[in-house]
Each structure stands twice: as structure tokens, then as C-alpha cells.
Amino acid sequence: YTQHPYGTKWEIYGLKLDNVSVAYTDSGTLGAGNLSLTRYFYTLTLGVNDSNYGSISPTSLIVPNNSTTYSTSGATLTLKDGRKATATAKDVTGYTTKVSSWSSASGTITKATTVNANFTRTVNQYTATFNSNGGTTASPSTITKGYGQQLGALPTTSRSGWSFNGWYTAKTGGTKITTTTTMPLGGTIYYAQWTDATNPNLATSYTPDSWTNQNVTINITASDNQSGLKSVTVNGTTITITNGKGSYSVSTNGSYTVVATDNSGRTTTKVVQITNIDKVKPTINEVNPGTMLYKDPTFKSGT
């Protein structure tokens, strides 16, 4: 130390704490005795209500005994001298963590003081949308739940001519969901899947429908309003269907099985019986000279 004569004036202009210049003044005059320039400081301890939710930095600040004030805004505490402390939330998938308050939010530091940043964590809400994929509008069309929460009761929908298979993660294929399926991160879209419950439409006729010595044409009308018509066969032979119509020519009498198949595998079958073809010429046998016998067991007018 350095000795100074009686009556010497002394002054302090500012302090530097945490590498920050702090406004602080003090002054006086040396008296007859020794003078101690010891100054007292307080510790501001900074903490959090739950270390699983976040942290704060720095965890303490040294404050001079000059009635320093502080204030808070959002995740930041600011001393009057400009120094700051910041609370940082820990990110957890599907949840929002933030500083909801401070204990206390503002004040004047006149002693050792503790201030805590209070974090809260809430589950994020997401929405699942239900696409009826050709059916009536799903009721309800959306479900909103917290991340990881079970969906619960699922929407209803219907579709004429189709059987409802359930809700899936894709229009085709995918995974079927249930009431215990949980809400995924960010929400999602689920799709109704259906099975064709209606057989194809099939009608047949043949021409001519009277006795003939020519081939007979089987006329076919086929369609499917659900999954669509896949094929039509006659006795196993595939028939071309154009604008819902096709034909098949037969040269002999017999049973002809017509099968219409849709894209779901459902079938409609009709059997056409052809009995009006006669391609056998009649015969004439001479029994006695000058006498003829006409013989045709299938004879009909016109053959």
C-alpha cells in the first residue's frame, strides 16, 4: 500500500466485473486513521426449476452493493449494468419446452439473491387427416391429438358396392391402423381401403336364334362399376370387350360358359346353350326303281 497525507481526497470511478464495466462511484477524504477501501459485493445465483427441461448460463453473477436492479424478458435476465444470463431449453421430440416465468421476474439486489428460470414442457398437438379414397367424406375428417397419444375412435365412411377394409397408412398397401395407433410427429394422412363387393354385370344373347346352317354368334355385354372389368372368357378363350361389348362365334351346338372377371377377382358366369345349328345335308335313298325315300331326322323348314 501507499501512505498518503492527512486530508488527501480519494475517488472510485467504475468497476469491471465479468469483463463488463459497471457504473460505480465512491469518494472520501483521508482522516487521522487508516482507511479501508474494501467494498462489499453480493452473489446473484441463477438456477432453473428442472434441469431436465433446460439450463442457464452463467449460473452466478457478482453484483456490487449499489442497489443493482434486474429485469427479465423471455429467456433472458438483464442486470442494470447490462450483464445478462440466458436460459436455454432442452429440445425433446414432440414437445415444446420454454421459459414460462422467473422467480422473481424483477427486483433490486441488496443481499445474496437466487433467481430461477422456470421451464414448462407441453406435448405438441398434431392432426391426422382421413382420406376416404372414393367413399363418403370421413366423419370426422380429422383427429387432433398430442404427440404419442392414441387416436381412439376412428372415423366412419361408406362406399356403395364396396366393403370397407379399414384405415391404412397408404392408398394401397401400407399398414392398417387401430384405435391404439399413436399420433406421429407432425401429423399424417390415413386412407380408406376398400374391397369390391359387387360382381361384374354380364348379359348374353346369340344370333341367329332360329335354325341355321351357319355359325352362331354369341353376343356379350359386360361391365363393372366398382374395381373395373378385367377380362371376359368363353370356354377359357379371352374375348375382346370394346365399349362394354364383345362377341364369340361358334360352329357347333353345345354349352358355352361365359365368365366376366373384375379387378378384385369377383366373377359372374353365364352358360349359353346353342342347339340351333344344323350343317348336315339331308339324304335321299332309292328303295325301288321309281321310288325315293327322303331322310333327315333334323329336318326343319329352311335347311
Solvent accessible surface area in square Angstrom, and as a share of the most:
residue,aa,sasa,rsa
1,Y,240,0.91
2,T,101,0.58
3,Q,154,0.69
4,H,107,0.48
5,P,100,0.63
6,Y,169,0.64
7,G,36,0.34
8,T,42,0.24
9,K,163,0.69
10,W,40,0.14
11,E,103,0.46
12,I,38,0.19
13,Y,162,0.62
14,G,31,0.30
15,L,45,0.22
16,K,135,0.57
17,L,28,0.14
18,D,87,0.45
19,N,132,0.67
20,V,49,0.28
21,S,86,0.55
22,V,5,0.03
23,A,89,0.69
24,Y,22,0.09
25,T,100,0.58
26,D,43,0.22
27,S,70,0.45
28,G,26,0.25
29,T,77,0.45
30,L,30,0.15
31,G,39,0.38
32,A,105,0.82
33,G,56,0.53
34,N,166,0.85
35,L,77,0.38
36,S,79,0.51
37,L,91,0.45
38,T,85,0.50
39,R,67,0.24
40,Y,152,0.58
41,F,79,0.33
42,Y,57,0.22
43,T,55,0.32
44,L,0,0.00
45,T,60,0.35
46,L,6,0.03
47,G,20,0.19
48,V,35,0.20
49,N,79,0.40
50,D,43,0.22
51,S,76,0.49
52,N,105,0.54
53,Y,59,0.23
54,G,1,0.01
55,S,60,0.39
56,I,14,0.07
57,S,77,0.49
58,P,53,0.33
59,T,88,0.51
60,S,52,0.34
61,L,9,0.04
62,I,72,0.37
63,V,0,0.00
64,P,1,0.00
65,N,61,0.31
66,N,59,0.30
67,S,66,0.43
68,T,7,0.04
69,T,52,0.30
70,Y,17,0.06
71,S,60,0.38
72,T,31,0.18
73,S,88,0.57
74,G,58,0.56
75,A,36,0.28
76,T,41,0.24
77,L,0,0.00
78,T,35,0.21
79,L,2,0.01
80,K,155,0.66
81,D,32,0.17
82,G,42,0.41
83,R,10,0.03
84,K,118,0.50
85,A,1,0.01
86,T,65,0.38
87,A,5,0.04
88,T,82,0.48
89,A,32,0.25
90,K,99,0.42
91,D,144,0.75
92,V,61,0.35
93,T,83,0.49
94,G,5,0.05
95,Y,86,0.33
96,T,65,0.38
97,T,19,0.11
98,K,121,0.51
99,V,24,0.14
100,S,60,0.39
101,S,52,0.33
102,W,20,0.07
103,S,57,0.37
104,S,66,0.42
105,A,56,0.43
106,S,69,0.44
107,G,30,0.29
108,T,73,0.43
109,I,0,0.00
110,T,83,0.48
111,K,139,0.59
112,A,76,0.59
113,T,35,0.20
114,T,83,0.48
115,V,1,0.00
116,N,49,0.25
117,A,0,0.00
118,N,29,0.15
119,F,4,0.02
120,T,55,0.32
121,R,59,0.22
122,T,83,0.48
123,V,42,0.24
124,N,36,0.19
125,Q,107,0.48
126,Y,43,0.16
127,T,59,0.34
128,A,0,0.00
129,T,55,0.32
130,F,9,0.04
131,N,57,0.29
132,S,16,0.10
133,N,42,0.21
134,G,58,0.56
135,G,18,0.18
136,T,75,0.44
137,T,112,0.65
138,A,6,0.05
139,S,72,0.47
140,P,76,0.48
141,S,50,0.32
142,T,60,0.35
143,I,19,0.10
144,T,77,0.45
145,K,66,0.28
146,G,0,0.00
147,Y,64,0.24
148,G,40,0.39
149,Q,84,0.37
150,Q,103,0.46
151,L,3,0.02
152,G,26,0.25
153,A,88,0.68
154,L,45,0.22
155,P,6,0.04
156,T,95,0.55
157,T,20,0.12
158,S,63,0.41
159,R,71,0.26
160,S,108,0.69
161,G,27,0.26
162,W,45,0.16
163,S,53,0.34
164,F,83,0.35
165,N,54,0.28
166,G,7,0.07
167,W,5,0.02
168,Y,38,0.14
169,T,64,0.37
170,A,34,0.26
171,K,109,0.46
172,T,115,0.67
173,G,52,0.50
174,G,54,0.51
175,T,90,0.52
176,K,107,0.45
177,I,9,0.04
178,T,71,0.41
179,T,67,0.39
180,T,83,0.48
181,T,38,0.22
182,T,65,0.38
183,M,2,0.01
184,P,48,0.30
185,L,99,0.49
186,G,55,0.53
187,G,17,0.16
188,T,47,0.27
189,I,82,0.42
190,Y,9,0.03
191,Y,41,0.16
192,A,0,0.00
193,Q,26,0.11
194,W,30,0.10
195,T,63,0.37
196,D,1,0.01
197,A,44,0.34
198,T,51,0.30
199,N,69,0.35
200,P,6,0.04
201,N,74,0.38
202,L,18,0.09
203,A,54,0.41
204,T,43,0.25
205,S,60,0.39
206,Y,62,0.24
207,T,74,0.43
208,P,56,0.35
209,D,107,0.55
210,S,69,0.44
211,W,105,0.37
212,T,18,0.10
213,N,79,0.41
214,Q,115,0.51
215,N,72,0.37
216,V,0,0.00
217,T,46,0.27
218,I,0,0.00
219,N,50,0.26
220,I,2,0.01
221,T,62,0.36
222,A,2,0.01
223,S,45,0.29
224,D,19,0.10
225,N,122,0.63
226,Q,44,0.20
227,S,32,0.21
228,G,20,0.20
229,L,52,0.26
230,K,138,0.59
231,S,36,0.23
232,V,1,0.00
233,T,30,0.18
234,V,0,0.00
235,N,83,0.43
236,G,67,0.65
237,T,71,0.42
238,T,94,0.55
239,I,17,0.09
240,T,110,0.64
241,I,43,0.22
242,T,86,0.50
243,N,149,0.76
244,G,22,0.21
245,K,128,0.54
246,G,17,0.16
247,S,62,0.40
248,Y,55,0.21
249,S,68,0.44
250,V,6,0.03
251,S,55,0.35
252,T,84,0.49
253,N,70,0.36
254,G,30,0.29
255,S,60,0.39
256,Y,23,0.09
257,T,47,0.27
258,V,0,0.00
259,V,39,0.22
260,A,0,0.00
261,T,28,0.16
262,D,0,0.00
263,N,90,0.46
264,S,52,0.33
265,G,50,0.48
266,R,90,0.33
267,T,64,0.37
268,T,30,0.17
269,T,75,0.43
270,K,77,0.33
271,V,86,0.49
272,V,11,0.06
273,Q,101,0.45
274,I,0,0.00
275,T,91,0.53
276,N,11,0.06
277,I,13,0.06
278,D,9,0.05
279,K,100,0.42
280,V,111,0.64
281,K,170,0.72
282,P,53,0.33
283,T,74,0.43
284,I,106,0.54
285,N,74,0.38
286,E,130,0.58
287,V,87,0.50
288,N,85,0.44
289,P,124,0.78
290,G,87,0.84
291,T,68,0.39
292,M,147,0.66
293,L,92,0.46
294,Y,107,0.41
295,K,116,0.49
296,D,20,0.11
297,P,128,0.81
298,T,62,0.36
299,F,101,0.42
300,K,98,0.42
301,S,107,0.69
302,G,80,0.77
303,T,57,0.33
